[in-house]
Each structure stands twice: as C-alpha cells, then as structure tokens.
Amino acid sequence: MAQVLVRDLDDRIVARLKVMAKAQNISLEQKFRDMAAREAMDVEARFEEASRRSREQTRGSSLDSTALIREDRDR
C-alpha cells in the first residue's frame, strides 16, 4: 500500500477532521482514506456521466446523408 504525507494543513482543518473522525468512531487516518477514496470515485462517476451525456447527444441520426453527399459531389 502507498503512503502519502500531507504537509502544511491548517490546524483548524485538522482539528475539525479529528472531531468528525471521532464522531464516526474511526481514526483520523481512516477519515483521510475514506475522503480520498470517495473523491476518486466521485471523479470517476462524473466522467462516466459526462460520457453518457455525450453519447446521448451524438447518437446516430435517422437521416441518410447519402443524398446530401451525392448532391455536394454533383456541384
């Protein structure tokens, strides 16, 4: 497993995270792991949603472009 060292965290943020971790009955370290995992999953979910919307917007049309291409070539 990898390790990450986070420097220069504001003391107030660390104190708040400790309170949150204690309320959840987990360690501060576990709180950071949970937050990092959730963020990574959220990014993936946002990408998948954007991809889904893009596929829907660019879904094939029932328009047959053959006649339009032929018309363009005949000019």
SVG drawing of the C-alpha trace seen along z (x, -y; Angstrom):
<svg xmlns="http://www.w3.org/2000/svg" viewBox="-35 -27 40 29">
<polyline fill="none" stroke="black" stroke-width="0.4" points="0.0,0.0 1.1,-3.5 1.6,-6.2 1.0,-10.0 2.4,-12.7 0.4,-15.9 2.2,-19.0 1.0,-22.4 -2.6,-21.5 -4.3,-24.3 -4.6,-23.3 -8.3,-24.2 -9.0,-21.8 -7.1,-19.0 -9.0,-19.7 -12.3,-19.6 -11.4,-16.4 -10.4,-14.8 -13.8,-15.7 -15.5,-14.3 -13.5,-11.1 -14.2,-10.7 -17.9,-11.2 -17.7,-8.3 -15.6,-6.2 -12.7,-6.0 -9.2,-7.2 -8.1,-10.4 -6.0,-8.3 -9.1,-6.3 -11.0,-9.5 -8.4,-10.6 -8.5,-7.3 -12.3,-7.4 -12.2,-11.0 -9.6,-10.2 -11.5,-7.1 -14.8,-9.0 -13.1,-11.8 -11.6,-9.3 -14.9,-7.6 -16.8,-10.9 -14.4,-11.9 -14.9,-8.6 -18.7,-8.9 -18.7,-12.5 -16.6,-11.3 -19.0,-8.4 -22.0,-10.7 -20.4,-13.2 -19.5,-10.3 -23.1,-9.1 -24.5,-12.5 -22.0,-12.9 -23.1,-9.5 -26.7,-10.5 -26.1,-13.8 -24.1,-12.3 -26.3,-9.2 -26.8,-8.3 -29.5,-10.1 -32.1,-8.5 -31.0,-11.0 -29.5,-9.3 -26.7,-11.6 -26.1,-9.7 -28.3,-12.0 -26.7,-15.1 -23.2,-13.8 -24.2,-13.0 -25.7,-16.5 -22.5,-18.0 -20.4,-16.0 -22.6,-16.9 -22.0,-20.6"/>
</svg>
